[in-house]
Amino acid sequence: MQDVTLVPWAEGDLGLLRLINSPEMTEHLGGPETEQQLLDRHRRYVELPGTGRGRMFTVRLGTDPDGPAAGSIGFWETVWRGEKVYETGWSVLPGFQGRGVAVAAARAVIGAVQAEERHRELHAFPSVGNPASNAVCRRAGFTLLDECGFEYPKGTFMRCNDWCLDLTAQE
């Protein structure tokens, strides 16, 4: 499996976010965002640690925090079925896909979530039509709970799989 380093999202990561915003990369997420939506998302990513409700990271290849940027991953607090949980999501650039980068990043983010010690569960909601992201969930140790409707982006509903990781069982 590929070694990765998670580096906290920073002002200079807007270029990476623009790469992730391509039609190819957003196929299972409703398509690319507008420039303003992208700028708003970048601002939320930069400010997220200050809220105490999660973190976003640049996924860097290898063990060097200055290694090549391969994508992004993060976790954030959300309410799911009446309970506060963490949610995670990731994007890996096409040139790095199929090399175990997403699985390594997911396993690394699990450690970051556990360090927060705030919620019992971490969920991921990949589209049912995204076999690669569903495989990442399985390989990273999540359990498939069921298929569900999920609103993303706001105003658009999609069919997703609800994958859950019991953080207390990982300690």
N, C-alpha and C positions, 0 to 999 in steps of 0.2 A: 504494500500500500504506500502511496505517495505521502511523504512528510509535508506538513503544512504548518504555517504560523499564522495565528489570528492577530491582526494589528488593529487597534481601535480606529474606527472611522474618523477621518479628519477632513479639514477644508480641501486639501489637495486631492481628494478622491472623487471629485465631481466628474473627471474624465472617465474613470472606471464606470461610474453610474451611467454615463452616456453610452458606453459600449454595451452595458447590460440592457439598455433600453431599446435595443434593436428589435425589428420584427421577429427575427429568428429566436431571440432570447425571451421574448414576451408572448410567444405563441400560446402558451397555456395560461396566460394571465390577462387576457383581454386585449393584448396589443400594446404598442408603445404609448408612453405618456407624452403630453405636450411639454414644451420647454418649461413652462411655468410649473406644471405638475412635478417635473423632474427637479427643478430648483427647490420647490417646497419639500419634496422627499429628501433631498440632500440636507436641507436645513434640519429636518426632523432627525435624520441619522446623526448629524453632528451634535445636536442638543440632547439626544436620548439619554446618555449617561447621567446628565444633570437632573433628570426627572426621577431617577431611582426606579424606573419601570422597564429597564432593559438596556441592551447595547447592540450596536452594529459593528461589524468588523470587515476589513479587507482580508481576503484569504491570500496569503503569500506562499508561493511554492518554496519548499525546503524549510530549513530551520533558521534562516536569516530573515529578520523583519524587513530587510530591504530587498528581498527576493522578488521575482516577478509576480505581479498581481494576477491571480487566477480567477478571482470572482469575489463574491461577498456572502456573508452569512450573518445572522443576528438572532436575537430573541427579544420578545417584548411581552409585557403583561396584557392579558385580554380576559374577557369574561366569556366562558364557554359553558353553555347549558347551566347557567346560574352560578357557576363557580369561577373564582379567579385562578387562572392558570398562566403558564408561559406558552407562547407560540414561537415557532422557529420557521425560518425560510431561508433559502439560499439560491444563488445563481453562480454557475461556473461557466466561464467563457468557452466558446467552442473549441479552441485550440488545446484546452486542458481537460475536456470531457473524456470519459471512458478510461481515466487513469487512476481512479480512486480518490480524486481530490475532494469531491463532495462528501464522501463517506468520512474521510479523515477530518474534514472541517466540521461535519455534524458531530463526530465524537469529541472533537475539541470544544465545541460550543456546549455540549452536555456538561463538561467540566466547569465551564464558566457559569452555567445556569445553577449547577449544584452549589457553587461558591456563594451564590446569592442567598440561599437558604430561605426563600420566601414562599414558594408554592410547591405542591406535591407532584404536579404533573407538567410535562412538556409535550405539547401537541404540534404536529405538522399536518398541513392540509393540501397535499398535492392533488392536482386534477386527476380524475380517474383515467383520463386519456394521456397521462404523462408517465409512461412506464419507467423511465430513468429515475425520476424523483421518488417514485414509489419503491424502487429497488434500493435507493439510498436509505430510506426509512427502515426498510427491513434489515439491511446490512449494518445499520448503526444501532440496532437493538430496539427499535420501536415495535409496538404491537398494533396490528390493524384492528380497530374497533368496529368501524362500519363505514358505509358510504353516506354522505350527507350533502345537503345543499349549503352553499357557502357564498356569502356576498363579497365579491372582489372582482374588479374594483367596485367602489360604492355605486349602488344602483344596478349592478350586474350580478346575476346569480350563476354559479357554476356547480357542477357535480364534483365533489372531492372525496377523497378517502381521509378518514379521521384516524391518524396514527398517534399513539400515545406512549410516552415513556414515563414510568413511575420512578421519579427521582429518588424516592426513599429506598427503593430496592437496589439502587446503584451504589449506595454508600458502602 
